[in-house]
Amino acid sequence: MTSVLELSCVTCRFDDGATVVEALREVSLRVDQGEMVAVVGPSGSGKSTVIHLACGLVAPDAGQVRILGEAPPAVSWRRGGATLRSARGYRRWWADRRRTTIGVVHQRLNLVPALRAIDNVALPLRLAGWPASEALALAEEALAQVDASDLAGSWIDRLSMGQQQRIALARATVGGHQLVLADEPTAALDTVGAEQVVGLLGRLAESGRAVLLVTHDTRVAAWADRIVVLRDGRTVDEVTSGTEPDNRATAPAGVVP
């Protein structure tokens, strides 16, 4: 099985000026192709930091993050911080991975209200220089994959939260992204809407993508292949879900396998 995301003994610290907080302490996890992994834990356990590390928005203080077996270029440190050249190389490497390999569904979704749904999905490709016709064609495919083809021409502010989550999922997968990161994607949804969204994540995994889901809801986590439990920045447990993939993808709304 191909490892798409791997965190190896990662430690991440934040300095607020008065104290240094260890958000993660020697955390290791991996997400393979065709697998959905859920990270659960109470507020402040480090769940969102895992997502930020996995897409390069923050850098580890120790340990290593790899995407498809490849690590970002090393950052050269000197007194006062990283050298400018090495920091640029590190940021450029991660920016390229977010364009080509990693799709992220943030808690706040970050959709653009002034654009139609299909234009929101096509936006990452347009920013990467794709011709409009090709970007829109791929956006249509991504919308179809999350059962949202009928929403293509809708304005974002006229959609329900569940519909907006579908648009965000389509945007995260457009162009063939192999890794999908979802940070509390069901937090603002009712039970039925939450199960529909996590069911779509399961289908994305079955299509061959690697999916990393962060959630506080153990019922949502039960749909994953594996569950990693964090507390105070440490991994305290890792279990394999008893949910069969076929059940996860096809269970009707309102029924948690």
C-alpha positions in Angstrom: 0.0 0.0 0.0 1.4 3.4 -1.0 1.8 5.9 1.9 0.5 9.3 0.8 1.0 11.1 4.1 3.5 10.2 6.8 4.2 12.1 10.1 7.2 10.6 11.9 7.8 11.6 15.6 6.6 15.1 14.9 6.8 17.7 17.6 5.3 21.2 17.1 5.7 24.1 19.5 4.1 27.6 19.6 5.6 30.5 21.4 3.0 33.2 22.5 5.7 35.4 24.0 5.1 34.4 27.6 5.1 30.6 27.4 6.0 27.8 24.9 3.2 25.4 24.2 3.8 21.9 22.8 0.9 21.4 20.5 2.2 18.0 19.4 4.7 15.7 21.1 6.4 13.0 19.0 3.2 12.1 17.1 3.5 9.6 14.3 0.8 8.6 11.8 0.4 7.6 8.2 -2.5 7.6 5.7 -2.3 5.2 2.8 -3.8 5.4 -0.7 -7.5 4.4 -0.5 -7.7 4.8 3.3 -9.6 7.2 5.5 -8.0 7.9 8.9 -9.8 9.9 11.6 -8.0 11.9 14.3 -10.1 12.5 17.4 -9.5 14.2 20.7 -10.8 17.0 23.0 -10.4 20.7 22.2 -6.7 21.6 22.5 -5.4 18.1 21.9 -3.5 19.1 18.7 -6.0 17.8 16.1 -6.0 21.0 13.9 -2.2 21.2 14.2 -2.0 17.8 12.5 -3.9 19.2 9.5 -1.7 22.3 9.4 1.4 20.2 9.4 0.0 17.9 6.7 -0.4 20.7 4.3 2.6 22.7 5.2 1.0 25.7 6.9 3.2 25.1 10.0 6.6 23.5 10.2 7.5 20.9 12.8 10.2 21.7 15.4 11.3 18.1 15.3 10.4 15.0 13.3 9.5 14.7 9.6 6.5 15.1 7.3 6.5 13.3 4.0 4.1 13.4 1.1 4.2 10.4 -1.2 7.5 9.4 0.4 9.2 12.8 -0.2 10.2 15.3 2.5 10.3 19.1 1.9 13.8 20.6 1.6 15.6 21.2 4.8 15.4 24.7 6.4 18.8 26.1 7.4 18.6 27.8 10.7 20.8 30.5 12.2 20.5 32.9 15.0 17.2 34.9 14.6 15.4 32.4 12.4 15.7 30.5 9.1 17.8 31.8 6.2 15.7 33.5 3.6 16.7 31.2 0.7 15.9 28.0 2.6 12.6 29.3 3.9 11.6 30.3 0.4 12.5 26.8 -0.9 10.5 25.2 1.9 7.4 27.3 1.3 7.6 26.8 -2.5 7.8 23.0 -2.1 4.6 23.0 0.1 2.8 25.5 -2.2 3.5 23.1 -5.1 2.1 20.2 -3.2 -1.1 22.1 -2.3 -1.6 22.8 -6.0 -1.0 19.3 -7.3 -1.4 16.8 -4.5 -3.1 18.1 -1.3 -6.7 19.4 -1.0 -7.9 20.9 2.2 -11.4 21.4 3.6 -11.0 24.1 6.3 -13.4 24.5 9.2 -14.6 27.8 7.7 -14.6 26.4 4.2 -13.2 29.6 2.7 -15.5 29.6 -0.3 -15.9 32.8 -2.3 -19.5 34.2 -2.0 -19.1 36.3 -5.2 -18.5 33.2 -7.3 -20.8 30.4 -8.4 -20.2 26.9 -7.0 -18.5 25.7 -10.2 -16.2 28.7 -10.2 -15.3 28.1 -6.6 -14.3 24.5 -7.5 -12.3 25.6 -10.5 -10.6 28.5 -8.7 -7.4 26.5 -7.6 -6.9 25.4 -11.1 -7.4 28.9 -12.6 -4.9 30.3 -10.0 -2.4 27.6 -11.1 -2.7 28.8 -14.7 -5.1 26.2 -16.2 -7.2 27.4 -19.2 -10.8 28.3 -18.2 -12.4 25.6 -20.3 -10.2 22.8 -18.9 -10.6 24.1 -15.3 -14.4 24.2 -15.6 -14.5 20.7 -17.2 -12.5 19.3 -14.2 -14.7 21.2 -11.8 -17.8 19.6 -13.3 -16.2 16.1 -12.8 -15.4 17.0 -9.2 -18.9 18.2 -8.5 -20.3 15.0 -9.9 -18.1 12.9 -7.6 -19.7 14.5 -4.6 -23.2 14.4 -6.0 -23.4 18.2 -6.5 -23.7 18.6 -10.2 -27.1 20.3 -9.8 -25.4 23.0 -7.6 -22.9 24.1 -10.3 -24.6 27.3 -11.2 -25.7 28.3 -7.6 -24.3 31.2 -5.6 -22.5 30.1 -2.4 -24.6 32.3 -0.1 -27.8 30.6 -1.3 -26.6 27.1 -0.4 -27.1 25.3 2.9 -24.1 24.4 5.0 -24.3 20.8 3.9 -24.3 21.9 0.2 -21.4 24.2 0.9 -19.5 21.3 2.4 -20.0 19.4 -0.9 -18.6 22.3 -2.8 -15.6 22.5 -0.5 -15.0 18.8 -0.9 -15.2 19.1 -4.7 -12.7 21.9 -4.6 -10.4 19.8 -2.4 -10.3 17.0 -5.0 -10.4 18.9 -8.3 -7.4 18.2 -10.6 -6.7 14.8 -9.1 -5.5 15.7 -5.6 -4.4 12.4 -4.0 -4.6 13.6 -0.3 -7.7 15.2 1.1 -7.5 16.9 4.6 -10.8 17.7 6.3 -10.8 19.8 9.5 -14.0 19.2 11.4 -16.1 19.0 8.2 -19.3 18.1 10.0 -19.1 20.5 12.9 -21.9 22.9 11.6 -24.2 20.1 10.3 -27.1 18.2 11.7 -26.8 14.4 12.1 -28.1 13.6 8.6 -26.0 16.2 6.9 -22.9 15.0 8.9 -23.4 11.4 7.8 -23.9 12.4 4.2 -20.6 14.4 4.2 -18.6 11.7 5.9 -20.1 9.1 3.6 -18.8 11.2 0.7 -15.3 11.3 2.3 -15.5 7.5 2.5 -16.3 7.3 -1.2 -13.3 9.5 -2.0 -11.1 7.1 -0.1 -12.6 4.2 -2.0 -11.8 6.0 -5.3 -8.1 5.7 -4.3 -7.5 9.0 -2.4 -6.0 9.2 1.0 -8.3 11.0 3.4 -7.4 12.5 6.8 -10.4 13.6 8.9 -10.1 15.6 12.1 -13.3 15.5 14.3 -14.5 15.7 17.8 -17.4 13.4 17.0 -16.7 9.7 17.7 -19.7 8.7 15.6 -18.2 10.4 12.6 -14.8 8.9 13.3 -16.4 5.4 13.3 -16.7 5.6 9.5 -12.9 5.7 9.2 -10.6 2.7 8.5 -8.4 3.7 11.5 -8.8 6.1 14.4 -5.9 8.0 16.1 -6.7 9.4 19.5 -4.8 12.5 20.7 -4.7 14.0 24.2 -2.5 16.9 25.3 -0.6 16.7 22.0 0.3 13.0 22.3 -1.1 9.9 20.6 -2.8 7.9 23.4 -4.4 5.2 21.2 -4.9 4.0 17.6 -7.6 1.5 16.7 -8.8 -0.1 13.5 -12.5 0.6 12.8 -14.8 -2.3 12.5 -16.7 -0.6 9.7 -16.4 -2.3 6.4 -15.6 0.1 3.5 -18.6 -1.0 1.4 -21.0 -0.3 4.3 -19.3 3.0 5.0 -19.8 4.2 1.4 -23.4 3.0 0.9 -25.1 3.3 4.3 -28.2 5.4 3.9 -28.4 8.9 5.5 -29.4 8.7 9.1 -27.8 5.3 9.7 -24.3 5.1 11.2 -22.7 1.7 10.4 
